[in-house]
């Protein structure tokens, strides 16, 4: 197997940080090569360099033996490099064919393009209807659009960034079959993921980055996930452990909660009911776009529901706004870190005060005690190992993993009776994810009720006492996590909510 891509001495520095430091490795032709590392390890800078979005300060690249230095993504695509980003770049109001055409340099006519989309998508096990609106597609189908758009350009190298974060186990299996078929035909794949067991199942080589440098290489097929995680963080890796006992009395009850969608392509909530007990972690899984945002907004108070729909420790809070619910002990951390969980241009001190001023006693005669706010931010930074110069920096300056630790820490340290979190470790490296999960388990062990809404099924199996599937705005009956298999969860996510009665 010959090399397709050869990176030699790539270096890229930004003010105050060296993102890539003398990075060298090769990607074999027809190989599936994993790129591993913590948040901030330099993975994003490296793949952006390969894709022509970043120009290196030093070093060289060779593609198929020839010098390769793309000026921009168009030049990279012309040379045979395609990339499927973590965040989809699709227009919901346009059809599949229209979206695919927008991403091509020289798209054919609409009829020919539709025919090629059908042919290519069927050939690779990713069937698509070119005429459907993207807004009507599931998250898995939207990813197919991105992949098929790349495949129509006959790439030599396909870069995939966290490709399974929005997929059911069955969709993951389909994707892996597609990638293996591509590799067998000679396409090289550079694969970025924090899901190490997936890396072991799919990839035949791995390069590990830490602090911008290559610190190791391995064959994932013969290396344990724990060993890879330890190489990524440079220290022994400790998995989260639960110290909780039997659940206590109900702390949160939701009864027949129904709400219209938040947008044209949103999902209505349909008679959602659940009971959360003190000391319990309830996991709610679902493919993206099945009502997760709507559910969190209804629990947080951003959207009000009918009287009696949401009860906190016997008190009806259905018509209370977020600040009032927080005062009562119901706290929430939404999925979107910048803009929803945190104000990007405000300092960490200001972000700490935004949600913690009331519960942490920072208000004095109607004025904010800034020293108390700064002390709270410093406490979060210290106790949750947030890597930052200090509480004065803007939220947007933190890496995704560090900002997520700050957001979760901010809510946990307010001692909620109930904490609802959506995608608590999405796009977060193994060490940060373990720290966040441990904090949630410790909170439950202290007697709080915790709801974790997540598309990471391994995460839900690891920390949840019970699991419920959210599908098209309907919530299935919670099932003890210990009784579940990944196949059964996949069926539940697809809408088979009556499985527990049949098992």
N, C-alpha and C positions, 0 to 999 in steps of 0.2 A: 504494500500500500504506500503510494508516494504522497508527498506533502502538497496540499493545495495552497495553504496560507502559511507564510513564514514571517513572524514578527521578531525584530532584532533591536534591542536597546531602546524601546519606546519610552520616552519621558515627556511628561506634561506637568507643568507647575502653574499653580494659581497663587495669588497673594496669600501667604501664610501656610500653604499646604502644597505638597508634591503629590498630585493625584496618581500619577504613574511614574515609577522610578526604575528605569532600566529593565522594562518588561520584555522578556523574550520567551517564545514558545512556538510550536508549530501545530497546525491542524491538518490531519491526514485527509486525503481525498476519499470521500465516502465514509468518513468517520463521524461519530456523534460525540463531540468534545464538550465537556462541562467546564464552565468558568465559575469558580466558587469564591466566596469571600464575604466578610461581614459588610453591613452598610458602611459606606465610606472607604471600602478597601480599594476602590479604583475600577470596579467592573464597568460602571456606566461610562466613565471617561474612555476606557479602552474600546468598548464596542462603538462608541460615537466616533472614535478615531478611525476605526475600520470602515464605518459607514459614511465617512466624509463630513461629519458634523463638527469635528474637532481636529485642529492641526497640531501635531506633536511638536514639541520644542527640539527633540532629538530622536534619532532612531530611524529605522527603515522598515518597510513592509514589502513583501513579494507575494504576488498572486499568480499561481500557475507558472512560477519560475520567473515572471517578469516584474520589474519594479512597479509598485502600486502606491500611489499617493493621491487619492481622490480629492478634488477641490471642493466637492459638495456631494450630497446624496445622489443627485442625478448621475454624476460621474461614477459613483460606486455601483449604482444599479446597472449602468451601461457596461461596467466591467464584470458584472455577474454576482454582485453582492446584494442580497435582499434582507430586510429586517421586519419582524413582527414585534411591535412595541408592546410594553405592558399595558399601556392605555390605548384603547382602540381609537383610530382616527377616521371615524365614519360619520356620515350625515344621516340622521335618522329619517328625515323626510324624503330621502332619495332611495331609489331601488338598489338592489344588489348590483345589477349591471352598471348603473350610473356611478356607484361608489367605486367599483373596480376600474372603470374607465378613467376616473379622475386620478387614480394612482398610477396610471401607465404613461410612459413617455409618448408613445404613438398608438393610441387605442384604435382598433378596427371599428367598422360601423357597428351600430347597436345590434343588428341581427346576427352578424358574425361573432360579436363579442358574447352575446347570450349563448350562442351555440358552443363556443369554446369554454365558457364557464361551466355549462352542463357536462361537457366531455371531460374536462380536467377534474372537476369536483367528483364526478362518478368514478373516474379512473383511480383516484386516490382515497376513495372511501369517505369523501366529505360532501355528500350531495347538497346542492343548493338550487333554489328556484331563482333565476336571474330577475324575475319580475317582482318579487316580493319587496315591500318596503323594509329597510333595515330596522326602523323603529318597531316593527312587529316581530323581529327575530329574537330568539333567546341569546344569552351571552355566548353559549357554545357555537351557535350558528354565526354570530357576528365574528367570532374568531376564525371560522371557516372562510368568511369573506376576505379577511386579511391574508390568510394563508394562500387562498386561491389566487388572489391578486399578485402575490409574490411568484407563485408557480407559473403563472402565465408569462412571466418574464424569463423563464428557464434559468434559474439562478445556479451558480456554481457553489455559492456559500449562502446558507440561510441562518440568520441570527434570530434566536427566539428568547425573549425576555419574560420570565415568569409566566409561561404559557398556560399553566394548568390552574391558575388561581381562581378561575371562574367556571371550572368544568366539574361535572359529576364524575364518579369513578368510571362509568361506562364511556363517557366522552373522552376521558383520559386514555382509556384503552384504544379507542379509535384514533386519537391523535398519535399515540406511540406507534401504532401500526402504520400510519401514514409516514411518519418520520423514518421508520425502518425501511419502508419501501423506497423512499427518496434516497436514503443512504446506499441501499443496494444498487441503485441506478447511478451512483457516483457523486451525488450531491453531498457536500460537507455541511454539517450542522454545528453551530456554536450555541450551546444551550445554557442559559442562566436560570437557576432556580435555587430557592432556599429549602426545597423539599428533598432531603438527602436520600431518602429511600427511592424516590423517583429517579434520581441521578443514578443510583446503583442498578435500577432495573433497566435503564435506557442507554446510558452512556458507556463508551468503551475507553475513554481517557478523560482526565480532569487536570486542570491547572488551578492552583489555589493561590489567591492573592491575600495579602495582609499589609495594611499600611502602604498600599501602592506598589508593593514589591511581590514578585513571585517567591513564595515560601515553600512550595512543594508541588509535586505532581504524583498522580496515582492512577491505578486502574480501579474505577469504582466497583467493578464487578467482584473484586477480591478484597476491597477495603470496607470496613464497617462504617456506618453512618457516624458513630461516636468518634472514630479515628479522624474522619474528615472534619467533623465539627471542631475537634481539638486543634487540628492544624489551622483552621480558619481563625480561631480566637487566640491561639498560642497558649492555651492553658487547659487543664482538665475540665471536661464538660459535665455539668451536673444537671440531670433531668429534673423537672418539677416534681414535687411530692406533696400529696395531700395529707393533712393532719386533722381533717374534719371527722366528726362523729355522725350519729344519726340526725337527719334533718329535724328541725323543730316545727313550730306552728307556722301557718301561712303568713307571709309578709306582703305578698302582692297577689291580687286576683284580677284577672281580666275575663269579662263575660260578654260574649256575643258582640265583640268589637267589629264594627263595619265602618269603613271610610272610603270615599271615592279616591281615585288616583290623584297624585300631586301634579301630574303633567299629562299631556296628550298620550305619551307612550309609557306612562306609569302603570302601576298595578293596584287595583282596589283591594282593601282588606275585606275578607268575607267571614263574618261570624267567628272571629278569633277568640278562643278561650284558653286560659292557662291558670295554673296555680303554682306559685313559687314559695318554697318554704325557707325559713331561716337556716343558714348553714348549708344551703344547697347551691350547686352550679347547674343551671339548666342550659343545655346547648341547643341552639336553634340553627339548623343548617338549611341551605337552599342555594340554588344556582342564582347568580346575580340577576336582579330584575324581577324577583318573585314576591316583592312586598317588604323587603328588609328595611328600606329607608322609611317607608310608610309606617311600619310597626314601631320603629324607634321614635319617629316624630310624634306618634300617638302616645307613647309611654313617657316621653320627655315633657310633653305639654306644648310642643311647638304647634301641634294640631289638637284641637279639643274634640272630645267625643261625647256621646249621649250620656246623661247621668246614669251612674251605676256601672259603666263599662270598665272603669279602672279604679280599684280599691287598694289603698295602702294601709296595712294593719287596721282594717276595719273602717277606715275613713275614705269616703268617696272623693277622689281627686280628679275625676274626669273633666271638670270644668276649670281646673287650676292651670295657670300659666307656668312656664319652666321655673321661674324664680320661686314661686310658691311651692312647687313640688320639691325643689331642692331643699327649701326650708323644712319641709316635712320629712326629708330623708330619701327621696327618690332622685338619684343622679344618673346622668347618661353621658356617654362618650360616643359621638357619631363617627362614621367611617372616614369622612373627608377631614384630614388633619388640618390642612391650611385653608382657612376660610370658614370652617364650621367648628371644629374643635379648638382651633387657635386662630387668632388674628395675625396674619403674616408679618405685618410691619410694626406690631407692638412688641415691647420687650417681654421677656419671660416673667418679670415681676408684674407687668400689667396683665399678662395672660393668666397668671396665678390669681390675681385679684378679681378678674372678671367673673369667675365662677366660685371663688372661695371666700370672697369678702364677708358674706353673711355668716356662713357656717364656721369660719375661722375667727370671727370676732374682730374684723379689721376696721369696722366702722365706729367712729367716735363722734357723737352728736351730728351725724349725717355726713361727716367727712371721712375720707379714706386715710387710714394710718399707713403711710408708705413704708415705714420701717417694718411694720408687721407684715406687709405684703412682700417686701424684699426677703424677710426672714422665712416666710412660707415658701417662696421660690427657691431659696437656698436649701431648705430642708428637702424639697422634692429632688433637687439636683444631687444632693448628697446621698439620699436614701435609695434613689433609683438609678444611680450611676449614670447620670445624664452628662455626656461629654460636651462641654461648652465652656467658654472662657468665664462665664458668670451670668447672673440673672439680668444684666443690663442689655444683653444681645437680643436682636430681633428673632422672633420665632422662625422666620423663613431661613435663618442662617444655619439652623440645625439640620443634620441628616434626617432622613425619614425615621430611622430606628430610634434616634435620640429624641426627636420630637414626640414620637409615640410613647416612649417611656415617660416623658414629662407629662403628657396629657393624662395617661393612665394614673401616674403617681399623684397628680393634682386631684383627681377624683377619689382615689383610694384613701388618701390622707385626710379627707373630709369625713371619714367614718360614716359612710352612708348605711341606711338600713337596706336599701336595694340599689345595686349598680347594674345598669344595662350598657353593654359595650357592643359596638358593631365593628367587626373586622379588627380585633385588637392587635393582631400581629401581621397584618397584610403588608407584604414587601419588606418585612423586618428580618434581620439575620438571626441565626440560630441562638446566639447568646442572648440578644435582646428579647427574642421571643420567649426563651425560657424564663427570663427575669419577669416579664409581664405576666406570663401564665402563673408563675409562683406567687406573684402579688395578688392575683385574683383568687387563687386557692387559699392563701393566708387570710384574705378578707372573708371568704366564706367560713373558714375555720373559726373566725372570730364571731360568727353568728349572723353575718349579713346574708342576704339572698343575692345571687349573681346570675344574670342572664347574659350569655355569650352568643351573639349572632355572628356566624362565621361561615365562610365558604371553604375553610381548611378543615377537612373532615378528620385528619389526623389530630389536629388540635382539639376538636370537640371530643374525640374518643379519649384523649389523654386527660382532660380536666373535667369533663361533665359527669354528673351523677345520672342525669336523664337526658334524652335526646328527642327532639321533635323536628319534623321536616316542614318547611314552609314552601308551598307550591301554589303559584297563581293566587297568592293572597290568602290561602287557606292553611291553617296550622293543624298538622296531624296530632294524634294523641301521643304525649310523651312516653318514651319507652326506656327502661333502665339501660344505660350504656353498656353494661357488662354483658347484655344478651345479644348485642348487635354484631353483625359482620359487615364488611365494607360493601359486599354485594347487596345486602338487605338495605343498607343506607341508600345506596344508589337508586334502588327501586322506590324507596320512600320519597326521595327527592324528585322522582319523576311523577309523583302523584299517587302512588300506591299506599295511601294512608291506612288502609284496612289490614295491612300485613300482620299487625300485632294480634288481630283477632283470629287470623288463620294460622299463626305459628304455635 
